[in-house]
Amino acid sequence: MEPFEDENPFSTPDPPLSSASSNSHVDVSSPSSPANHTATLPTSPPHLTIQAPPLRGGFPSSGSGHGPPSKGDFCCVRGQWLHSGEDVEIVITDAQKTSENSTSPYITYVIRSGNAVSRHRYSEFESLRSNLTRLYPTLIIPPIPSKQSISDYAIKQAKAREDVAMIARRKRMLQAFLNRIARHPIISNEHVFHRFLQGEVSWTEILHSPPISQLPKNILKAPAHNPTDSNASLAYEALPNPSPAHPLRRPDQRFLDSEVFTNKFASHLSGPMERVTRRTMKRWTDYAQDHMELGAIWNGFSLNESGELAASIEKTGQAIDTTYMSTTRLLQDLEQNWQEPLHEYSQFASIIKKLLAYRHQKHVQLEMTQDALEARRESLTELEKSEREAKRLAEALDRGRSRSVPAASASDLPSPDEPNEDGASTGAGEGEGEGEGEREQEGEGEDEEDEQHVNAASVFLPPHPGPSPVKRRAPGMGLLSALSYTIHGMMDADPESARRSGISKTRETISQLEDALHLSAQDLKYASSTIQADLDRFQRQKVADMREMAISMARSHREWCKKNLEAWEEAKKEIAKIPEHPNRIPSERVSTAGPSVAGSSTARRDSTATINGR
């Protein structure tokens, strides 16, 4: 195994892969890259030397400044702003209802990035993410909020698009989507993203201009490092189009472990965690609703009383209102800082599954191309063996014909002194009878010579079947006869020329498959290293986000408890101002009377004392 150059756009080390065996031998060469370290392709054959394809600016896609650009090397003003070194923040400031360029109204989101303002509807965000996924098939593209479900449209019908809560949620999650792209080390350099933020041209114009207009229909038959490469080899067309469910003979254990972990992560998030979160949010919502009603009841009750009692009842009602408002605020914080990020990470799990499926298909492509190449080589060996056998047989037949034809022609020539059938000699001047005998002998000689030629030719041709018996044709059989004649004409082609044509086509196919195998090996190596690097980056991002989510939840509960404690402390002070019950001994008398009186003060007194004034 020779060392090869591998340029990782994330600058993270790529752990060595396990090697596997195969019968193919491929030597792939391409221009060297700046950084060097040795790695082994998981399913590459022995002696398979792979070099990563040259990258423009550290990463693929023409027109895209992939990799952190150097100072002064920015594609546009938005790119310079995003990499200005400041803590940039993209904000969706508003959601407006409009009917511009449309027959029906829709919601457009106002995006502010620095001093630039752009307006885009939800479908354009969806289109942006879809095209970024095709431009970068080996990277984790952040998710956008899910569409409205059919049940939502069925319940709300025409007002589904005007749902204030749904629009506010989309604003937050679309803003998170844009900021995640802006902080990505690779996608943030994409000029399509910059034009989306700039807002100087319509999204339709961006879709019909490079690089999006150069994307192939099938992303599997394009370079993994640059799907829009117009100079990509035609050998990509020879690559198969495998199914994601196609099994691998020699899978890479690293990505099997990643797939198992992602499935567990997805089932945990989309299962118990989201389910318990929804149930908790529902209970907090019911709790807030109950306190809203209870606060109104207490405030109304305070109007029926007077003095300190009315003030204390009113203060208690205000404390209940404070609990309602703090609970509502807690619900908002939990939704924004816990529930939405949790749903976003369940979407991330689905995205990673698709990313691993793409890498799986690239791996299957390599194995299928290896199998096809070996099958074609075996077919070529068989064809060449048949060609050698045919040549040897043809040479033997030629030698046999060259010996048999002269001998047959020499034995059939009559002697001039040989008598004919009537006993007369064939000498000249024998008269008219002799002339007739000579002509008969010449005719017989010609017939015998023709018969010898036919016999010699019959060595190389199959026997003629003879005239077919006359058959009465049924009506409408003319078309079938013509079709049968055409098929027999196709089948009766010259076997020698067909065999040589097959050898030529098989050699061309082998050449294409060898090129395809080289490209498939390069794509798999690039996809493996880049996907692994982005998974490592995502793992670091996930740990930081989960930490922030937990801290935010703790902070929200602390603020909720703090506000409620302050409100109820004030209510307690107001309640303490209510005069004591007349049946209760004042506290100063209890302190001077001694322990016996103090002990008796807790005993229940006669309720008629209040009525009789005692």
Disulfide bonds with the S-S distance in Angstrom:
none
